[in-house]
């Protein structure tokens, strides 16, 4: 665990999130911190998280360690606060407060606080992954090597071809779907590897087909709350924001993304064939054969 090295875990959480009392009992939140760290390790890789924890225990202090602490801290504290909205005792659950100086928050205030914590969690996660991608040690990991083998391998490209705002965290989550979409487009393109395409126009069509197909698969296989902000807004707008229509909205968004992806595949194949034949000499008139003379009327 990358907290509590000097038995000052609560103080470290306070510095990472600004929302946990430095004099609180860290043992009450330690299990949540360990759980969230394991979840983050599933995204960035257990070997990466293990290296960060080793450096932390050896007394190192770096931006990557602090970014990892912030990522883990925001999610752990949110879960801790949720669990402690009410007290859990042997004779049941109770609410305890000072009636004169304290008031129970409204439900909308709790929901807004959860959203703010989640926003900070994802922002910290994006910064954490961004720092990792610039780290030489991370660039030797299997995760980075898998990313390097893709035609669409960064947020800028994905946002350029789909028009949807992406983040480093979501890019990592969608990597298997980008790979699946690339395999499909590769079959449609032919034997020549997609990574060897030098034509900018053709490369854009390939990347667009991959991006939209991966986006469709992501919508089909994930939860609504995990969607990129741009995709989430588009889905909600198309259905008026009614929760009852969520399933239909997602299905419509999936079909539209698949339709766009197939259109890009068709354009890709057409441009590929055109590029392959544009340097071929085409006869505009019949050859002048002495044995076969004819004319047109």
C-alpha positions as CSV (number, residue, x, y, z in Angstrom):
1,X,0.0,0.0,0.0
2,X,1.4,3.4,-0.9
3,X,0.2,5.1,2.2
4,X,1.1,5.0,5.9
5,X,4.8,4.4,5.5
6,X,5.6,6.3,8.7
7,X,2.3,5.6,10.4
8,X,0.9,8.9,9.0
9,X,-1.6,7.5,6.5
10,X,-4.3,10.0,7.5
11,X,-2.0,12.9,7.0
12,X,-0.9,11.6,3.6
13,X,-4.6,11.2,2.6
14,X,-5.2,14.8,3.7
15,X,-2.4,16.1,1.5
16,X,-3.6,14.0,-1.4
17,X,-7.3,14.8,-1.3
18,X,-7.7,17.8,1.1
19,X,-10.9,16.1,2.3
20,X,-9.7,13.7,5.1
21,X,-8.8,14.8,8.6
22,X,-5.1,14.5,9.3
23,X,-5.9,13.4,12.9
24,X,-8.4,10.7,11.8
25,X,-7.9,7.0,12.5
26,X,-6.3,5.6,9.3
27,X,-7.1,2.0,10.2
28,X,-10.8,2.7,9.5
29,X,-10.1,3.5,5.8
30,X,-7.0,1.3,5.3
31,X,-9.0,-1.6,3.8
32,X,-10.7,0.7,1.3
33,X,-7.3,2.2,0.3
34,X,-5.9,-1.3,-0.3
35,X,-9.0,-2.3,-2.4
36,X,-8.9,0.8,-4.6
37,X,-5.1,0.4,-5.1
38,X,-5.8,-3.2,-6.3
39,X,-8.4,-1.8,-8.7
40,X,-6.0,0.8,-10.1
41,X,-3.4,-1.9,-10.5
42,X,-5.7,-3.8,-12.8
43,X,-5.8,-0.8,-15.1
44,X,-2.2,0.2,-15.2
45,X,-0.7,-3.3,-14.5
46,X,0.2,-5.0,-11.3
47,X,3.9,-4.8,-12.2
48,X,3.7,-1.0,-12.6
49,X,1.8,-0.6,-9.3
50,X,4.3,-2.9,-7.6
51,X,7.2,-0.8,-8.8
52,X,5.6,2.4,-7.5
53,X,4.9,0.8,-4.1
54,X,8.5,-0.4,-3.9
55,X,9.8,3.1,-4.6
56,X,7.4,4.5,-2.0
57,X,8.5,2.1,0.7
58,X,12.2,2.9,-0.1
59,X,11.4,6.5,0.8
60,X,11.3,8.0,-2.7
61,X,9.0,11.0,-3.4
62,X,8.0,11.6,-7.0
63,X,5.2,13.1,-9.1
64,X,4.1,9.6,-10.1
65,X,3.8,8.5,-6.5
66,X,1.8,11.6,-5.5
67,X,-0.5,11.2,-8.5
68,X,-1.1,7.6,-7.6
69,X,-1.9,8.6,-4.0
70,X,-4.3,11.2,-5.2
71,X,-6.1,8.7,-7.6
72,X,-6.4,6.1,-4.9
73,X,-7.2,8.6,-2.2
74,X,-10.2,10.3,-3.9
75,X,-12.0,7.0,-4.5
76,X,-11.2,5.6,-1.1
77,X,-12.4,8.6,0.8
78,X,-15.6,8.8,-1.3
79,X,-16.4,5.2,-0.4
80,X,-15.5,5.9,3.2
81,X,-17.8,8.9,3.4
82,X,-20.6,7.0,1.8
83,X,-20.3,4.2,4.3
84,X,-20.2,6.6,7.3
85,X,-23.2,8.7,6.4
86,X,-24.9,6.5,9.0
87,X,-23.3,4.6,11.9
88,X,-23.4,0.8,12.0
89,X,-23.9,-0.6,15.4
90,X,-24.9,-4.0,16.9
91,X,-28.5,-3.1,17.2
92,X,-28.8,-1.6,13.7
93,X,-28.0,1.5,11.7
94,X,-28.4,4.9,13.2
95,X,-27.9,8.6,12.4
96,X,-26.0,10.6,15.0
97,X,-25.5,14.4,14.9
98,X,-25.6,17.5,17.0
99,X,-29.2,18.7,16.5
100,X,-28.3,22.4,17.2
101,X,-25.1,22.7,15.1
102,X,-25.4,20.0,12.4
103,X,-28.0,19.2,9.7
104,X,-28.4,16.1,7.6
105,X,-27.5,17.0,3.9
106,X,-30.2,16.7,1.3
107,X,-30.0,13.8,-1.2
108,X,-29.0,16.2,-4.1
109,X,-26.1,17.5,-2.0
110,X,-24.8,14.0,-1.4
111,X,-25.1,13.2,-5.1
112,X,-23.3,16.4,-6.1
113,X,-20.5,15.6,-3.6
114,X,-20.2,12.1,-5.1
115,X,-19.9,13.6,-8.6
116,X,-17.3,16.0,-7.5
117,X,-15.3,13.2,-5.8
118,X,-15.6,11.1,-9.0
119,X,-14.5,14.0,-11.2
120,X,-11.4,14.5,-9.0
121,X,-10.7,10.8,-9.1
122,X,-10.8,10.7,-12.9
123,X,-8.8,13.9,-13.3
124,X,-6.1,12.4,-10.9
125,X,-6.2,9.1,-12.8
126,X,-5.7,10.9,-16.1
127,X,-2.7,12.8,-14.7
128,X,-1.3,9.6,-13.2
129,X,-1.5,7.8,-16.5
130,X,-0.1,10.8,-18.4
131,X,2.9,10.8,-16.1
132,X,3.3,7.0,-16.6
133,X,3.3,7.3,-20.4
134,X,6.3,9.7,-20.2
135,X,8.2,7.4,-17.9
136,X,11.0,5.3,-19.4
137,X,10.3,2.3,-17.1
138,X,6.6,2.3,-18.1
139,X,7.5,2.3,-21.7
140,X,9.0,-1.1,-21.3
141,X,5.8,-2.7,-19.9
142,X,3.5,-5.0,-21.9
143,X,0.7,-2.5,-21.6
144,X,2.7,0.3,-23.4
145,X,3.9,-2.2,-26.0
146,X,0.3,-3.2,-26.8
147,X,-0.6,0.5,-27.1
148,X,2.3,1.1,-29.5
149,X,1.1,-1.7,-31.8
150,X,-2.3,0.0,-32.4
151,X,-3.1,2.4,-35.3
152,X,-5.2,4.5,-32.9
153,X,-3.1,4.7,-29.7
154,X,-3.6,8.1,-28.1
155,X,-6.4,10.4,-27.0
156,X,-5.7,13.1,-29.6
157,X,-6.2,10.7,-32.5
158,X,-9.3,9.1,-31.0
159,X,-10.8,12.5,-30.3
160,X,-9.9,13.7,-33.8
161,X,-11.6,10.8,-35.6
162,X,-14.7,10.5,-33.4
163,X,-15.3,14.0,-32.2
164,X,-15.8,12.7,-28.7
165,X,-13.7,13.9,-25.8
166,X,-11.5,11.1,-24.4
167,X,-9.1,10.8,-21.4
168,X,-6.1,8.7,-20.7
169,X,-8.1,6.6,-18.2
170,X,-10.8,5.8,-20.8
171,X,-8.1,5.1,-23.5
172,X,-6.6,2.4,-21.3
173,X,-10.0,0.9,-20.7
174,X,-10.9,0.9,-24.4
175,X,-7.6,-0.6,-25.6
176,X,-9.0,-4.2,-26.0
177,X,-11.8,-2.8,-28.1
178,X,-9.5,-0.7,-30.2
179,X,-7.5,-3.9,-30.9
180,X,-10.7,-5.8,-31.8
181,X,-11.8,-3.0,-34.1
182,X,-8.4,-2.9,-35.7
183,X,-8.5,-6.6,-36.4
184,X,-11.9,-6.2,-38.1
185,X,-10.7,-3.3,-40.2
186,X,-7.5,-5.2,-41.1
187,X,-9.6,-8.0,-42.6
188,X,-11.5,-5.5,-44.6
189,X,-8.4,-3.7,-45.8
190,X,-6.5,-6.8,-46.9
191,X,-3.1,-8.4,-46.3
192,X,-1.0,-5.2,-46.2
193,X,-0.5,-4.1,-42.6
194,X,-2.4,-1.0,-41.5
195,X,0.6,0.3,-39.7
196,X,2.4,0.6,-43.0
197,X,-0.1,3.1,-44.5
198,X,1.7,6.3,-45.5
199,X,-1.2,8.0,-47.3
200,X,-2.7,10.6,-44.9
201,X,-6.1,10.4,-46.5
202,X,-6.3,6.6,-46.3
203,X,-4.8,6.5,-42.8
204,X,-7.6,8.9,-41.6
205,X,-10.3,6.6,-43.0
206,X,-8.7,3.6,-41.3
207,X,-8.4,5.4,-38.0
208,X,-12.0,6.7,-38.2
209,X,-13.3,3.2,-38.9
210,X,-11.4,1.8,-35.9
211,X,-12.4,4.6,-33.6
212,X,-16.1,4.6,-34.4
213,X,-16.3,0.8,-34.2
214,X,-14.4,0.7,-30.9
215,X,-16.8,3.4,-29.6
216,X,-19.8,1.3,-30.6
217,X,-18.4,-1.7,-28.8
218,X,-17.6,0.3,-25.7
219,X,-21.2,1.6,-25.5
220,X,-22.5,-1.9,-26.0
221,X,-20.4,-3.5,-23.3
222,X,-20.0,-1.0,-20.6
223,X,-22.2,0.9,-18.0
224,X,-23.7,4.3,-18.8
225,X,-21.6,6.0,-16.1
226,X,-18.4,4.8,-17.7
227,X,-19.1,6.5,-21.1
228,X,-16.9,9.5,-22.1
229,X,-18.4,12.8,-21.3
230,X,-19.0,13.6,-25.0
231,X,-20.8,10.3,-25.7
232,X,-22.8,10.6,-22.5
233,X,-24.1,14.0,-23.5
234,X,-24.9,12.9,-27.0
235,X,-26.9,9.9,-25.7
236,X,-28.8,12.0,-23.2
237,X,-29.6,14.7,-25.7
238,X,-31.0,12.3,-28.2
239,X,-33.5,11.0,-25.7
240,X,-34.3,14.1,-23.8
241,X,-32.5,12.9,-20.7
242,X,-35.2,10.5,-19.6
243,X,-33.9,7.6,-17.6
244,X,-36.6,5.3,-19.0
245,X,-35.2,5.8,-22.5
246,X,-31.6,5.0,-21.6
247,X,-31.5,1.5,-23.1
248,X,-33.0,2.8,-26.4
249,X,-30.7,5.7,-26.5
250,X,-27.6,3.5,-26.0
251,X,-28.9,1.1,-28.7
252,X,-29.5,4.0,-31.1
253,X,-26.0,5.4,-30.4
254,X,-24.5,1.9,-30.9
255,X,-26.2,1.5,-34.3
256,X,-25.2,5.0,-35.4
257,X,-21.6,4.5,-34.5
258,X,-21.6,1.1,-36.3
259,X,-23.2,2.7,-39.4
260,X,-20.5,5.4,-39.5
261,X,-17.8,2.8,-39.0
262,X,-19.0,0.7,-41.9
263,X,-19.2,3.9,-44.1
264,X,-15.6,4.6,-43.3
265,X,-14.6,1.0,-44.1
266,X,-16.4,1.3,-47.5
267,X,-14.6,4.6,-48.2
268,X,-11.3,3.1,-47.1
269,X,-11.7,0.2,-49.6
270,X,-12.6,2.5,-52.4
271,X,-9.6,4.8,-51.8
272,X,-7.3,1.8,-51.4
273,X,-8.4,0.4,-54.8
274,X,-8.1,3.8,-56.4
275,X,-4.6,4.3,-55.0
276,X,-3.6,0.9,-56.2
277,X,-4.7,1.6,-59.8
278,X,-4.0,5.3,-60.3
279,X,-0.5,4.6,-61.6
280,X,-1.5,1.9,-64.0
281,X,-1.4,2.9,-67.7
282,X,-5.0,2.7,-69.1
283,X,-5.5,2.5,-72.9
284,X,-7.8,5.3,-74.0
285,X,-7.9,4.0,-77.7
286,X,-7.6,0.5,-79.2
287,X,-4.2,-0.7,-80.3
288,X,-3.4,-0.3,-84.0
289,X,-3.4,-3.9,-85.2
290,X,-2.7,-4.5,-88.9
291,X,-4.7,-7.8,-88.9
292,X,-7.7,-6.5,-87.0
293,X,-9.0,-3.3,-88.5
294,X,-12.4,-1.8,-87.4
295,X,-14.1,1.5,-87.0
296,X,-17.0,2.9,-85.0
297,X,-20.2,4.2,-86.6
